[in-house]
Amino acid sequence: MSTISDEKVLVVPTAIFHGIGHFQGFSREVDRYVPVLFQPRNLAFLPRRDVERDPGFKQLIPYVVLIHGERDSSRVFHYTRGEGQGESRLHSKRSIGIGGHISQIDVTTALEAAFEEGMKRELSEEVTIDTQFTLTPVGLINDDETEVGRVHLGIVCLGRLEEPKVRAREKDILNWGFASPQELRNNWDEFETWSQLALEHLF
């Protein structure tokens, strides 16, 4: 696995994002943003060490929220980030999102397919899903009010599970399980900003 010192990650110039329409927080306009962001001419792989603190680029991050059950009785997979999770600025925060950087190793066919390949890789690395599920893009997250958020753009995908059969595979995914959205909201301050935004807008 690549280290942060040599890994190249998928980015889009922040100016491209702003050209479509800047927003702060959560947007459901997937059809407005994704086709433009994922045009090959707008994508590049740059050294992660260079873009981690460069707001001139947005690192594109899949953020998969795994749920089971119908809307009124849905239960959401959640966990706490351990110290081995990639983004040190999020350690010890609770999360409902599975995902991470899209690496150059995820380019197996077309450049624009790297995101989906990387999303599947991240899921398989972090959790084991022992049931059928579907993945549907449902929104984007942009948070320019935090140091982490200024250099990342989240593509939120809902993973609908036939059964609640998910378990942590990575040792730094701690205290994992399923809970109702209301139970998670009761511990609002423990969650990372992206999870707060997803909880607010998806449930």
C-alpha positions, 0 to 999 in steps of 0.5 A: 500500500502506498504511503502518504509520501508517495501516493498520488490521489485523484483531484479536481481543481477547486476552480472547476468546482466553483465554476459549477456552483460553490456550496457550503455543506450538503448538496443533493444535485448529483446530476449537476456536479458529477458529470462535470467533475468527472470529465477526464480533462478535469481530473488529475492524480497529484502527490498527496503530500502536495495537495493535503494543504493546498486549497487550489485542489479538491481531493475527491472522496467516496463517502459510503453510508451503509443502511438497512431497513425502510426509511422510518426504521432504517439503521445506519452503520457507524464506527469510531476512527482509530489512530491508524485511519488515514486522516490524522485530523479525524482520529477518535471521531465517530463516523457513518461514512466509509471511504478514502482517497482514490489512488492512481492504483485504481486506474485499471481502465478509463480514468473516469472509472477510477472513482468507482474502482477506488470506492469498491477497494476502500469498502473491501479494505475497511469492512466485510459486507456479508449481504447483497447491497446496492450503491447509489450516489445521493449527494456531495459534501463540501466543508470549507470551514474546516482544515480537512474540508477545504481540500476534500470534496465528498461524493456521498453514496448510499449503500442499501443492505438486504441484511445488517451484516457488516463487520469491521475488517480494518483494526482501526475501525472501532466500536462499530455497529448499527443504530437509528439516525435518532440514536446517532443524533443524540451523540451529535458532537462526537461525529466528524463534520461530514457525518453530521451533514449526512445525518442532517440531510439524508435522514 
